[in-house]
Amino acid sequence: MLPALKWIGTASGAMGALLIALNLPESGWAFVLFLISSIAWLIAGVVMRDRALWMLNLVYVGIDTLGIVRWLF
């Protein structure tokens, strides 16, 4: 389960960054990908007992949620 979470977090984060970099009208959807990445890494951090990792991604979940609200609604 842990390797899958890490790869989901990595892939969705990279895809989100690419979508932002392309600067398309659909770029707001990158925040959904970032949210998926942050949740995956948050769970991985909890499983690995890595407090710095899960705390950082908990902050990212909040930022990603704000991005979703601001860009998509």
N, C-alpha and C positions, 0 to 999 in steps of 0.2 A: 504494500500500500504506500509506503513512504517514497520509494523511487517514482511511483506514478504521480504522486502529489508534487514532487519536485519538478518533474518534467512538464506537468500541466501548468504549474506556476511559471516555469521558464518560457514555455512556448506561448502562453497567453500574454505574458508580459512583453515578449519580443514582438508579437503581432500587434499589440496595442501601441507600442513605440513606433512601429512602422506606419500604422494608420495615422498617428499624429504627424509624423514626419511628411507624409504625403499631402497633408493640408487639403483634404477633400471635404466637401460638404458633409460627408458621413463620418468625419474624424471624431465627432463626439462619442461615437460608439466605442472608441478606444477605451473610454473609462469603464465600460462594461468588461472589456478584456482585462483591464488593470484590476478591476474588482475580483474577477475570477482568480487572477494571479495572486493577489494579496490574500484572499481566503485560503488558497492552496498552501501558500507559504506560512500563513498563520497557523494552520493545522499542523504542517510539518514542523514548525518551530515548537509547538506544544508537545508533539510526539517525541521530538529530539531533546526536549527539556532545555531549549536554547532561548532563554528569556529575552535577549536582545533581538533575536530574529522575530519572535512572535509579537513583541511590543512594537517594533518598527512596522510590522505589517498590520497591526491593529490601528496604528495611526493612518497607514495607507488606506485601509478600508474606509475610514472616515473621509479622507481626501477624495477617494474614488467616488464615494456616495455623493459628496458635494459636486464633483465634476459631472456626474450623471444628472443631478437635479439642474445644474446650471446650463448644461449643453443640450440636454434631451427634453427638458420640460419647459 
